[in-house]
Amino acid sequence: MRNFWSILIAYLAAWAIFFGYYVSVGRRLTRLEADFRRLKQRAGRD
Amino acid sequence: MKPSGRAWQLTAIATAIVTALGGYAIFFVAPREETMGQIQRIFYFHAGTGICAYLGFFVSFLASIGYLASRQSEWDWMAVATAEVGLAFNTVVLVTGPIWAKPVWGIWWTWDARLTLDFILELLYIAYLLLRTMVAEPERRALVSGVFGIFAFLDVPLSYFSIRWWRTEHPQPVIGGGPGTGMAPMMWYVFLFTGIGLLALMAILSRERYRLEALRHEFAELAAGAEDEPEPVETKGLSR
């Protein structure tokens, strides 16, 4: 199948970008939720 | 009515199934195109992703107008969420395009109208996101980025119509391109099916990014309300 690898690389690159972006948003959310917990804990201590 | 978390989970599962089937259809169901051969199959996700990127920027444009008209933060959150997701989709367009171009044109890139305007679009929305990190005060940040968001969108119609207005290296429009253009019915089905999957993916990513922005707002209010300021190390790295 001529050019099969080009199509496959393009397809996988597209999904790598989508997946990378999803992970990036997920990591930012997780970090923010951790900040939330710390802030609430400190507010509870004080 | 606000969709519940379970509804979104079901949407995510349905999206995964549709995109997986779409991938199968691209490789094994869509007929071979006569002129370009197998490499034309990139079209199904390259063009579909491009339409989604334009749509993301369009929603961001409307949300920017919404913020400037109402000064309600929710519009600003939607503007940044859809701009960032649109940028991710446009990045896919800029990566997959050259992979198609190399076997067809013999070169990875050329500065023709469509490619150049799409590259400028990428730079404009990177600038939009960078601009947001430079303004600390939330209302001012929303105002400045709202104005910039409207300005940045002006490139979208230019990019979209460039292949209609000028002779470009980029292929002429297949959809709504006039007489002699179009696709075989099976190509249309694969394109529409793949497009539905990409649109659903876009909705999921936009929703997650919006949630992040809303949570940031909540956190900032909570931190401001607390007697002690949060430690700098905790809030560091929270790009806007």
Contacts between the chains, C-beta under 8 A, distances in Angstrom:
chain1	res1	chain2	res2	distance
A	1	B	38	5.9
A	2	B	37	6.2
A	2	B	38	5.8
A	2	B	39	8.0
A	3	B	37	6.5
A	3	B	38	4.8
A	3	B	39	4.2
A	3	B	103	5.4
A	4	B	38	6.4
A	6	B	39	5.9
A	6	B	42	7.5
A	6	B	99	5.5
A	6	B	100	7.4
A	6	B	102	7.3
A	6	B	103	5.8
A	7	B	26	7.9
A	7	B	27	7.3
A	7	B	38	6.4
A	7	B	39	6.4
A	7	B	41	5.1
A	7	B	42	5.8
A	9	B	99	6.0
A	10	B	42	5.0
A	10	B	45	7.5
A	10	B	46	7.3
A	10	B	95	7.5
A	10	B	96	4.3
A	10	B	99	4.1
A	10	B	100	6.8
A	11	B	23	6.8
A	11	B	26	7.2
A	11	B	27	8.0
A	11	B	42	7.9
A	11	B	45	6.5
A	13	B	92	7.6
A	13	B	95	5.2
A	13	B	96	6.6
A	13	B	99	7.2
A	14	B	45	5.5
A	14	B	49	6.6
A	14	B	92	4.6
A	14	B	95	7.2
A	14	B	96	5.8
A	17	B	88	6.2
A	17	B	91	5.6
A	17	B	92	5.1
A	17	B	95	6.7
A	18	B	88	6.8
A	18	B	92	7.1
A	18	B	201	6.6
A	18	B	205	7.6
A	21	B	85	7.6
A	21	B	88	4.2
A	21	B	205	6.7
A	22	B	205	6.4
A	22	B	208	7.4
A	25	B	205	7.0
A	25	B	208	5.0
A	25	B	209	5.5
A	25	B	212	6.0
A	26	B	208	7.4
A	28	B	212	5.6
A	28	B	238	7.4
A	28	B	239	7.7
A	29	B	208	7.2
A	29	B	211	7.0
A	29	B	212	5.2
A	29	B	215	6.9
A	31	B	237	7.1
A	31	B	238	7.3
A	32	B	212	6.8
A	32	B	215	5.4
A	32	B	216	6.3
A	32	B	219	6.1
A	32	B	238	6.6
A	33	B	215	7.4
A	35	B	219	6.2
A	35	B	230	7.1
A	35	B	234	4.9
A	35	B	235	6.5
A	35	B	238	7.5
A	36	B	215	7.5
A	36	B	218	7.9
A	36	B	219	5.8
A	36	B	222	7.4
A	38	B	230	7.6
A	38	B	234	5.8
A	39	B	219	7.2
A	39	B	222	6.0
A	39	B	223	6.1
A	39	B	226	6.4
A	39	B	230	5.7
A	39	B	234	7.5
A	40	B	222	7.8
A	42	B	226	7.4
A	42	B	228	6.5
A	42	B	230	7.9
A	43	B	226	5.4
A	46	B	227	6.3
A	46	B	228	6.4
